[in-house]
Structure formats: C-alpha cells, structure tokens
Amino acid sequence: MTEDDEPWPGRPQRRLLRRIYNGRTVPLVVDGIAFLTYKEASRYLQSLAPQARETAYLAMRDAAKQDG
C-alpha cells in the first residue's frame, strides 16, 4: 500500500482536526475559505490533491495554534 492508497485523513490527522474544531465559535480561514466544523474541514481536505491537502492541513493546524 502506497501513501496515495491510504485513506485521508489518517487517525492522527482526524484526532487533531476534531480537537481543533470541537466547540469552535470562530471559524478558521484557510485558502480564503472559513471552516467552523470538522465536517466542513474534512470534506474540503479530501477534495484536494495530496500536496495541497497537506499544505491546507498544516495551515489549519498553525491557525489553531495562533488562535488558542
């Protein structure tokens, strides 16, 4: 199984995204799109190519660190 065959997000990414978006009242803006829920963010990330997905995921993670 190659990296492209693995489902995304993986368990560590899902857990972090759930923590980031749990109870969020102020959306995180990534790529000019505001995300308030885990489902919105996950759906968006799954629609991206692998490299863009990783970049957007890291942007979400960094935005949450700055916000918190």
Residue, then its C-alpha position, 0 to 999 in steps of 0.5 A: m500500500t502506497e501513501d496515495d492508497e491510504p485513506w485521508p485523513g489518517r487517525p492522527q490527522r482526524r484526532l487533531l482536526r476534531r480537537i481543533y474544531n470541537g466547540r469552535t465559535v470562530p471559524l478558521v480561514v484557510d485558502g480564503i475559505a472559513f471552516l467552523t466544523y470538522k465536517e466542513a474541514s474534512r470534506y474540503l481536505q479530501s477534495l484536494a490533491p495530496q500536496a495541497r491537502e497537506t499544505a491546507y492541513l498544516a495551515m489549519r493546524d498553525a491557525a489553531k495554534q495562533d488562535g488558542 
